[in-house]
């Protein structure tokens, strides 16, 4: 399943994405607005998967879409667990900063791979 396990996937993000897929986790992905999409909201897991499998707009990377989606699911799941187990909640802006940082860290770590610098510059284009 290339939506979950793709070439530059972060294992913990991919695993959480896979687990969320199993339980049909519903959520909104505001971070993906950085990819030229505005106010994307997915009413179902299937809508998100369809969007990930669709052809990205010209100049946008499918790998970047997948990385952003997986980092978002991972960090939203982490926030959900934190709220549930410790009753501590972060503000949405703090969660967004965590997502942004996770994506930047992933892209920086992979910048020397084929196409890595292009992905990094594309992400910064939407910053």
MDTraj code that builds the backbone (N, CA, C; nanometers):
import mdtraj as md
import numpy as np

residues = "UNK UNK UNK UNK UNK UNK UNK UNK UNK UNK UNK UNK UNK UNK UNK UNK UNK UNK UNK UNK UNK UNK UNK UNK UNK UNK UNK UNK UNK UNK UNK UNK UNK UNK UNK UNK UNK UNK UNK UNK UNK UNK UNK UNK UNK UNK UNK UNK UNK UNK UNK UNK UNK UNK UNK UNK UNK UNK UNK UNK UNK UNK UNK UNK UNK UNK UNK UNK UNK UNK UNK UNK UNK UNK UNK UNK UNK UNK UNK UNK UNK UNK UNK UNK UNK UNK UNK UNK UNK UNK UNK UNK UNK UNK UNK UNK UNK UNK UNK UNK UNK UNK UNK UNK UNK UNK UNK UNK UNK UNK UNK UNK UNK UNK UNK UNK UNK UNK UNK UNK UNK UNK UNK UNK UNK UNK UNK".split()
xyz = np.array([
    [0.0851, -0.1176, 0.0000],
    [0.0000, 0.0000, 0.0000],
    [0.0895, 0.1236, 0.0000],
    [0.1057, 0.1854, -0.1170],
    [0.1978, 0.2975, -0.1314],
    [0.1516, 0.4247, -0.0622],
    [0.0270, 0.4302, -0.0219],
    [-0.0201, 0.5467, 0.0516],
    [0.0429, 0.5478, 0.1908],
    [0.0674, 0.4309, 0.2459],
    [0.1249, 0.4205, 0.3798],
    [0.2764, 0.4055, 0.3738],
    [0.3241, 0.3093, 0.2986],
    [0.4676, 0.2801, 0.2943],
    [0.5241, 0.3292, 0.1621],
    [0.5746, 0.4512, 0.1601],
    [0.6341, 0.5072, 0.0394],
    [0.7814, 0.5338, 0.0651],
    [0.8534, 0.5723, -0.0358],
    [0.9994, 0.5759, -0.0323],
    [1.0586, 0.6621, 0.0798],
    [0.9999, 0.7731, 0.1140],
    [1.0571, 0.8602, 0.2170],
    [0.9735, 0.8612, 0.3448],
    [0.8970, 0.7581, 0.3670],
    [0.8098, 0.7523, 0.4846],
    [0.8918, 0.7456, 0.6134],
    [0.8453, 0.8150, 0.7149],
    [0.9027, 0.8058, 0.8493],
    [0.8311, 0.6883, 0.9159],
    [0.9035, 0.5869, 0.9615],
    [0.8375, 0.4659, 1.0122],
    [0.7295, 0.4895, 1.1181],
    [0.7556, 0.5731, 1.2179],
    [0.6529, 0.5929, 1.3213],
    [0.5315, 0.6666, 1.2662],
    [0.5517, 0.7567, 1.1703],
    [0.4390, 0.8250, 1.1071],
    [0.3597, 0.7261, 1.0218],
    [0.4311, 0.6426, 0.9466],
    [0.3647, 0.5446, 0.8605],
    [0.2853, 0.4439, 0.9437],
    [0.3431, 0.3991, 1.0540],
    [0.2720, 0.3029, 1.1383],
    [0.1446, 0.3638, 1.1955],
    [0.1538, 0.4865, 1.2465],
    [0.0356, 0.5523, 1.3024],
    [-0.0688, 0.5741, 1.1939],
    [-0.0243, 0.6114, 1.0751],
    [-0.1147, 0.6299, 0.9622],
    [-0.1858, 0.4985, 0.9301],
    [-0.1110, 0.3899, 0.9303],
    [-0.1670, 0.2577, 0.9042],
    [-0.2682, 0.2199, 1.0128],
    [-0.2317, 0.2434, 1.1397],
    [-0.3218, 0.2113, 1.2507],
    [-0.4486, 0.2959, 1.2437],
    [-0.4329, 0.4237, 1.2115],
    [-0.5492, 0.5115, 1.1989],
    [-0.6395, 0.4642, 1.0854],
    [-0.5794, 0.4143, 0.9801],
    [-0.6560, 0.3614, 0.8676],
    [-0.7411, 0.2429, 0.9115],
    [-0.6872, 0.1619, 0.9989],
    [-0.7608, 0.0446, 1.0453],
    [-0.8856, 0.0814, 1.1246],
    [-0.8795, 0.1918, 1.1973],
    [-0.9953, 0.2285, 1.2795],
    [-1.0760, 0.3430, 1.2186],
    [-1.0457, 0.3787, 1.0942],
    [-1.1211, 0.4809, 1.0215],
    [-1.1212, 0.6144, 1.0956],
    [-1.0022, 0.6628, 1.1293],
    [-0.9815, 0.7876, 1.2026],
    [-1.0247, 0.9075, 1.1178],
    [-1.1177, 0.9893, 1.1678],
    [-1.1664, 1.1069, 1.0961],
    [-1.0976, 1.2323, 1.1489],
    [-1.0568, 1.3198, 1.0583],
    [-0.9905, 1.4414, 1.1027],
    [-0.9823, 1.5438, 0.9900],
    [-0.9372, 1.6614, 1.0241],
    [-0.9194, 1.7693, 0.9280],
    [-0.7704, 1.7974, 0.9125],
    [-0.7246, 1.8219, 0.7905],
    [-0.5822, 1.8434, 0.7657],
    [-0.5563, 1.9858, 0.7158],
    [-0.5477, 2.0805, 0.8069],
    [-0.5219, 2.2181, 0.7669],
    [-0.3796, 2.2361, 0.7150],
    [-0.2867, 2.1540, 0.7626],
    [-0.1479, 2.1679, 0.7202],
    [-0.1334, 2.1490, 0.5695],
    [-0.2227, 2.0743, 0.5077],
    [-0.2102, 2.0483, 0.3653],
    [-0.2429, 2.1701, 0.2801],
    [-0.2924, 2.2758, 0.3429],
    [-0.3149, 2.3986, 0.2671],
    [-0.1825, 2.4521, 0.2140],
    [-0.0728, 2.4109, 0.2763],
    [0.0591, 2.4510, 0.2287],
    [0.0901, 2.3930, 0.0916],
    [0.0174, 2.2926, 0.0529],
    [0.0431, 2.2294, -0.0758],
    [-0.0454, 2.2871, -0.1854],
    [-0.0944, 2.4067, -0.1633],
    [-0.1748, 2.4716, -0.2652],
    [-0.3224, 2.4396, -0.2565],
    [-0.3611, 2.3664, -0.1561],
    [-0.5013, 2.3328, -0.1361],
    [-0.5517, 2.4218, -0.0234],
    [-0.6705, 2.4762, -0.0368],
    [-0.7197, 2.5626, 0.0695],
    [-0.8340, 2.4961, 0.1444],
    [-0.8277, 2.5032, 0.2752],
    [-0.9325, 2.4525, 0.3641],
    [-0.9760, 2.3097, 0.3323],
    [-0.8784, 2.2227, 0.3219],
    [-0.9113, 2.0825, 0.2985],
    [-0.9675, 2.0219, 0.4256],
    [-1.0811, 1.9610, 0.4145],
    [-1.1395, 1.8876, 0.5249],
    [-1.1867, 1.7550, 0.4693],
    [-1.1486, 1.6496, 0.5359],
    [-1.1861, 1.5178, 0.4893],
    [-1.2905, 1.4618, 0.5841],
    [-1.4092, 1.4376, 0.5320],
    [-1.5185, 1.3867, 0.6137],
    [-1.5066, 1.2390, 0.6432],
    [-1.4194, 1.1716, 0.5694],
    [-1.3995, 1.0293, 0.5947],
    [-1.2561, 0.9922, 0.5601],
    [-1.2161, 0.8808, 0.6127],
    [-1.0818, 0.8307, 0.5852],
    [-1.0677, 0.8016, 0.4361],
    [-1.1727, 0.7502, 0.3750],
    [-1.1690, 0.7176, 0.2329],
    [-1.1458, 0.8422, 0.1475],
    [-1.2043, 0.9558, 0.1868],
    [-1.1817, 1.0808, 0.1131],
    [-1.0345, 1.1210, 0.1176],
    [-0.9725, 1.1051, 0.2342],
    [-0.8302, 1.1367, 0.2468],
    [-0.7472, 1.0440, 0.1587],
    [-0.7743, 0.9150, 0.1646],
    [-0.6984, 0.8196, 0.0834],
    [-0.7156, 0.8474, -0.0656],
    [-0.8355, 0.8822, -0.1059],
    [-0.8600, 0.9161, -0.2471],
    [-0.7800, 1.0389, -0.2873],
    [-0.7760, 1.1389, -0.1990],
    [-0.6995, 1.2601, -0.2278],
    [-0.5507, 1.2279, -0.2394],
    [-0.5009, 1.1424, -0.1504],
    [-0.3591, 1.1063, -0.1548],
    [-0.3242, 1.0292, -0.2819],
    [-0.4177, 0.9512, -0.3318],
    [-0.3917, 0.8717, -0.4509],
    [-0.4182, 0.9483, -0.5803],
    [-0.4842, 1.0636, -0.5694],
    [-0.5120, 1.1425, -0.6895],
    [-0.3846, 1.2117, -0.7378],
    [-0.3897, 1.2550, -0.8593],
    [-0.2746, 1.3231, -0.9184],
    [-0.2619, 1.4629, -0.8576],
    [-0.1433, 1.4957, -0.8037],
    [-0.1269, 1.6293, -0.7445],
    [-0.1250, 1.7376, -0.8523],
    [-0.1589, 1.8616, -0.8141],
    [-0.1511, 1.9717, -0.9107],
    [-0.0089, 1.9840, -0.9659],
    [0.0038, 2.0413, -1.0815],
    [0.1338, 2.0577, -1.1454],
    [0.2320, 2.1246, -1.0493],
    [0.3500, 2.0672, -1.0405],
    [0.4540, 2.1242, -0.9561],
    [0.4489, 2.0800, -0.8108],
    [0.3503, 1.9996, -0.7750],
    [0.3411, 1.9525, -0.6376],
    [0.3831, 1.8068, -0.6301],
    [0.4466, 1.7728, -0.5219],
    [0.4996, 1.6391, -0.5052],
    [0.4026, 1.5483, -0.4309],
    [0.3864, 1.4280, -0.4821],
    [0.3037, 1.3281, -0.4156],
    [0.3699, 1.2846, -0.2844],
    [0.5022, 1.2766, -0.2843],
    [0.5747, 1.2391, -0.1621],
    [0.5510, 1.3437, -0.0536],
    [0.5510, 1.4700, -0.0910],
    [0.5277, 1.5760, 0.0069],
    [0.3853, 1.5682, 0.0619],
    [0.2902, 1.5375, -0.0230],
    [0.1516, 1.5178, 0.0226],
    [0.1451, 1.4074, 0.1272],
    [0.2066, 1.2940, 0.0947],
    [0.2039, 1.1799, 0.1861],
    [0.2758, 1.2115, 0.3169],
    [0.3907, 1.2762, 0.3079],
    [0.4657, 1.3112, 0.4290],
    [0.3849, 1.4043, 0.5190],
    [0.3217, 1.5035, 0.4589],
    [0.2417, 1.5981, 0.5369],
    [0.1216, 1.5287, 0.6005],
    [0.0561, 1.4425, 0.5258],
    [-0.0603, 1.3713, 0.5797],
    [-0.0193, 1.2799, 0.6943],
    [0.0897, 1.2063, 0.6763],
    [0.1322, 1.1134, 0.7812],
    [0.1800, 1.1860, 0.9064],
    [0.2549, 1.2933, 0.8897],
    [0.3002, 1.3698, 1.0062],
    [0.1808, 1.4290, 1.0808],
    [0.0824, 1.4745, 1.0062],
    [-0.0373, 1.5322, 1.0676],
    [-0.1140, 1.4276, 1.1469],
    [-0.1362, 1.3122, 1.0872],
    [-0.2079, 1.2051, 1.1573],
    [-0.1303, 1.1634, 1.2814],
    [0.0005, 1.1473, 1.2670],
    [0.0835, 1.1055, 1.3805],
    [0.0723, 1.2046, 1.4968],
    [0.0891, 1.3328, 1.4669],
    [0.0895, 1.4322, 1.5745],
    [-0.0500, 1.4592, 1.6300],
    [-0.1533, 1.4468, 1.5479],
    [-0.2893, 1.4583, 1.6010],
    [-0.3218, 1.3397, 1.6911],
    [-0.2748, 1.2228, 1.6522],
    [-0.2962, 1.1037, 1.7349],
    [-0.2214, 1.1179, 1.8675],
    [-0.0995, 1.1687, 1.8601],
    [-0.0202, 1.1916, 1.9808],
    [-0.0899, 1.2926, 2.0723],
    [-0.1433, 1.3984, 2.0150],
    [-0.2164, 1.4999, 2.0926],
    [-0.3422, 1.4401, 2.1545],
    [-0.4121, 1.3584, 2.0788],
    [-0.5320, 1.2922, 2.1309],
    [-0.4972, 1.2077, 2.2523],
    [-0.3888, 1.1310, 2.2423],
    [-0.3470, 1.0469, 2.3547],
    [-0.3048, 1.1305, 2.4752],
    [-0.2370, 1.2401, 2.4497],
    [-0.1942, 1.3283, 2.5587],
    [-0.3156, 1.3865, 2.6313],
    [-0.4137, 1.4301, 2.5554],
    [-0.5355, 1.4843, 2.6166],
    [-0.6104, 1.3775, 2.6949],
    [-0.6146, 1.2587, 2.6414],
    [-0.6885, 1.1499, 2.7045],
    [-0.6200, 1.1019, 2.8324],
    [-0.4873, 1.0879, 2.8276],
    [-0.4155, 1.0285, 2.9402],
    [-0.3665, 1.1286, 3.0444],
    [-0.3368, 1.2516, 3.0033],
    [-0.2829, 1.3466, 3.1006],
    [-0.3652, 1.4744, 3.1131],
    [-0.4707, 1.4854, 3.0370],
    [-0.5592, 1.6026, 3.0398],
    [-0.4862, 1.7333, 3.0096],
    [-0.3793, 1.7243, 2.9345],
    [-0.3053, 1.8431, 2.8922],
    [-0.3304, 1.8621, 2.7431],
    [-0.3737, 1.9822, 2.7071],
    [-0.4058, 2.0091, 2.5672],
    [-0.3204, 2.1234, 2.5134],
    [-0.2711, 2.1052, 2.3930],
    [-0.1973, 2.2109, 2.3248],
    [-0.2944, 2.2933, 2.2409],
    [-0.2584, 2.4173, 2.2185],
    [-0.3372, 2.5029, 2.1295],
    [-0.3167, 2.4548, 1.9858],
    [-0.4162, 2.4745, 1.8996],
    [-0.3999, 2.4338, 1.7591],
    [-0.2746, 2.4915, 1.6935],
    [-0.2394, 2.6147, 1.7275],
    [-0.1189, 2.6749, 1.6682],
    [0.0074, 2.5996, 1.7103],
    [0.0101, 2.5484, 1.8324],
    [0.1253, 2.4708, 1.8789],
    [0.1331, 2.3366, 1.8063],
    [0.0189, 2.2754, 1.7848],
    [0.0156, 2.1484, 1.7115],
    [0.0615, 2.1715, 1.5679],
    [0.0152, 2.2804, 1.5085],
    [0.0565, 2.3122, 1.3720],
    [0.2079, 2.3312, 1.3647],
    [0.2657, 2.4010, 1.4633],
    [0.4113, 2.4202, 1.4653],
    [0.4841, 2.2862, 1.4780],
    [0.4295, 2.1947, 1.5579],
    [0.4896, 2.0619, 1.5706],
    [0.4857, 1.9874, 1.4370],
    [0.3735, 1.9969, 1.3682],
    [0.3598, 1.9309, 1.2381],
    [0.4599, 1.9896, 1.1394],
    [0.4660, 2.1213, 1.1351],
    [0.5589, 2.1897, 1.0449],
    [0.7028, 2.1487, 1.0753],
    [0.7379, 2.1462, 1.2027],
    [0.8739, 2.1087, 1.2435],
    [0.9045, 1.9636, 1.2064],
    [0.8095, 1.8744, 1.2274],
    [0.8301, 1.7326, 1.1942],
    [0.8550, 1.7153, 1.0446],
    [0.7790, 1.7869, 0.9634],
    [0.7965, 1.7765, 0.8182],
    [0.9313, 1.8355, 0.7768],
    [0.9654, 1.9508, 0.8318],
    [1.0954, 2.0112, 0.8000],
    [1.2101, 1.9202, 0.8415],
    [1.2014, 1.8618, 0.9609],
    [1.3069, 1.7717, 1.0082],
    [1.3214, 1.6505, 0.9163],
    [1.2090, 1.5947, 0.8754],
    [1.2114, 1.4792, 0.7848],
    [1.2759, 1.5163, 0.6520],
    [1.2367, 1.6296, 0.5976],
    [1.2912, 1.6721, 0.4686],
    [1.4388, 1.7096, 0.4790],
    [1.4771, 1.7733, 0.5892],
    [1.6186, 1.8068, 0.6085],
    [1.7045, 1.6810, 0.6197],
    [1.6541, 1.5807, 0.6884],
    [1.7289, 1.4560, 0.7034],
    [1.7448, 1.3829, 0.5704],
    [1.6546, 1.4074, 0.4782],
    [1.6573, 1.3371, 0.3502],
    [1.6981, 1.4270, 0.2335],
    [1.7536, 1.5421, 0.2622],
    [1.7846, 1.6375, 0.1556],
    [1.8927, 1.5891, 0.0600],
    [1.9749, 1.4933, 0.1020],
    [2.0806, 1.4438, 0.0136],
    [2.0363, 1.3252, -0.0709],
    [1.9161, 1.2781, -0.0484],
    [1.8615, 1.1731, -0.1346],
    [1.8161, 1.2357, -0.2656],
    [1.7968, 1.1524, -0.3638],
    [1.7517, 1.2007, -0.4941],
    [1.6203, 1.2778, -0.4784],
    [1.6191, 1.4018, -0.5215],
    [1.4994, 1.4854, -0.5155],
    [1.4729, 1.5479, -0.3796],
    [1.5568, 1.5197, -0.2812],
    [1.5348, 1.5697, -0.1458],
    [1.5358, 1.7209, -0.1353],
    [1.6299, 1.7853, -0.2033],
    [1.6360, 1.9319, -0.1990],
    [1.5137, 1.9952, -0.2636],
    [1.4617, 1.9317, -0.3681],
    [1.3417, 1.9847, -0.4335],
    [1.2218, 1.9797, -0.3393],
    [1.2095, 1.8698, -0.2645],
    [1.0992, 1.8579, -0.1686],
    [1.1107, 1.9649, -0.0607],
    [1.2320, 1.9851, -0.0125],
    [1.2542, 2.0847, 0.0919],
    [1.2209, 2.2248, 0.0410],
    [1.2672, 2.2581, -0.0768],
    [1.2378, 2.3918, -0.1299],
    [1.0888, 2.4074, -0.1595],
    [1.0230, 2.2988, -0.2008],
    [0.8786, 2.3063, -0.2241],
    [0.8047, 2.3338, -0.0933],
    [0.8458, 2.2659, 0.0146],
    [0.7808, 2.2890, 0.1437],
    [0.7994, 2.4340, 0.1875],
    [0.9210, 2.4868, 0.1715],
    [0.9469, 2.6246, 0.2124],
    [0.8736, 2.7252, 0.1234],
    [0.8391, 2.6868, 0.0024],
    [0.7614, 2.7741, -0.0859],
    [0.6278, 2.8084, -0.0227],
    [0.5700, 2.7125, 0.0493],
    [0.4385, 2.7324, 0.1089],
    [0.4448, 2.7759, 0.2543],
    [0.5643, 2.8007, 0.3056],
    [0.5788, 2.8443, 0.4458],
    [0.5383, 2.9889, 0.4616],
])
top = md.Topology()
chain = top.add_chain()
for i, resn in enumerate(residues, 1):
    res = top.add_residue(resn, chain, resSeq=i)
    for name in ("N", "CA", "C"):
        top.add_atom(name, md.element.get_by_symbol(name[0]), res)
traj = md.Trajectory(xyz[None], top)
